[in-house]
Amino acid sequence: MPQSPAPPLPSPKERRRLREAKSLSQADLAAKVGVTRETVRSWETGRTSPRGRKREAYAKLLNAVAAEQAAATEAPHKPEPEREPKQTERARTSASTLSTLSTLSTPSSSSSSSSSSSPSSVSGRSRSRSKSSAKRAAKSRTPAPLAAAAAPTTLTAPAANGHIRPLPVRVTKAEAPERQPDLTPAQAFDALCAGCGPGLVRQAYLLTGRRGLAQESVERAFQLAWQRWPEVAVDRDPAGWVRAAAYEYAMSPWHRFRPSQRHPDAPPAQPADRAFLDVLLSLPPAQRRALMLYDGVGLDLPETAAETEASTPAAANRILHAREAIAERLPDLADPEVLHQRLGEVGGAEKLRLPRAERVRTGSEYRARFWTRAAIAFTALIIGATALTLKNAPTHYEPPQAPGRAISGVPPRMGPGPLTYADTTLREKLRAELPNGEERLTPQAK
């Protein structure tokens, strides 16, 4: 009897988004499905995938949440002017979370002269962050390259500094582009590489401080994306998928053992850029990545926590500690908007080689062929060694030779003793006769 196919599941990021939309914690979801909290976390990060009845229960719960959201979306909406306060309120909630955590994390014994730890400066930064977050939430998100066939009424353009922060460009429906034909996988990948490559290279450089490693990490991320293109193409955020892969490769601790990474790169030419990069690289990797995603890329707090695989309070604390460390050494960058602008300026000042889509696709296919052939060769080597061992192995059991041991009761071997009288007489007779002659050759009887 054929088994029924396993129910489909959304991507790991979509699983987490649906759970948070239902206001469920990982422990609550684990109790509903009948698993542990660590199992739910591994499902949402993509490390493992549910099977059997657990998969059916998990898929049923996610489908129910998605159906509720779809029903709410299909319901009649309010006019456009009333929709913006909700987005603003969401941004203010994110900013208020940061301000609350900053207030709680500020020690009571800190001096009032310190601008990074005083309550007035924290409240000022939270108010400025709430305004900037409200503006950022009101902006439309960059459409995915794969959804270029749709004609949106709001288009996005890259920032002048090359950073990936969407800048809205309002156009009318009459000026909206016409519907484009469906793109081939290569064309869609090229569009993704051209749109996200420049910003990713600059972000990887700010995270590592190495130009070669930044370029290599972005190329490897795009190569991995091309190898798994069926998975990346249906992802809700292909740019985020590639960004997470590039960040993971760039910040891997194993690079310190490479001979090419033992010596630091040449610092930036400007002293201000050099000082800012030194402060940024002095931060712990987790704080550096969270700061780059929140203040550099422009993600909100839940998306930053999801991409860094951390809880929302943990991500907020990392951002606050990173800001305080930067403001302590560079007081001019205490404002988040100034910090965002500074990140874009330092990243855009360096001349970095941008990844080419053709080269990335060719390199990805070459690496895939190389590792496939290496796996086939290794498997053939194991099979040949096993066959040779079976051919030369003995077909029956041969017991080993027992070690020797001493035997008692046998008389010892005697050496030559004294001659008897008959032996002595014979020896004298033999010595008296001639050694050669006719008598020796032809004995005669006497």
Secondary structure, DSSP 8 states (H G I E B T S, - for coil): -----------HHHHHHHHHHTT--HHHHHHHHTS-HHHHHHHHHTS----HHHHHHHHHHHHHHHHHHHHHHHS----HHHHHHHHHHHHHHHHHHHHHHHHHHS-TTS-TT-TTT-HHHHHHHHHHHHHHHHHHHHS-----GGGTTS--SEEEE--TTS----EEEE--TTTS--------HHHHHHHHHHHHHHHHHHHHHHHHS-HHHHHHHHHHHHHHHHHTHHHHHTSS-HHHHHHHHHHHHHT-GGGGGSGGGSS-----SSHHHHHHHHHHHTS-HHHHHHHIIIIII---HHHHHHHTT--HHHHHHHHHHHHHHHHHH-GGG-SHHHHHHHHHHHHHHS------HHHHHHHHHHHHHHHHHHHHHHHHHHHHHHHHHHHHS-SS------------S-----------HHHHHHHHHHHHS-SSSHHHHS----
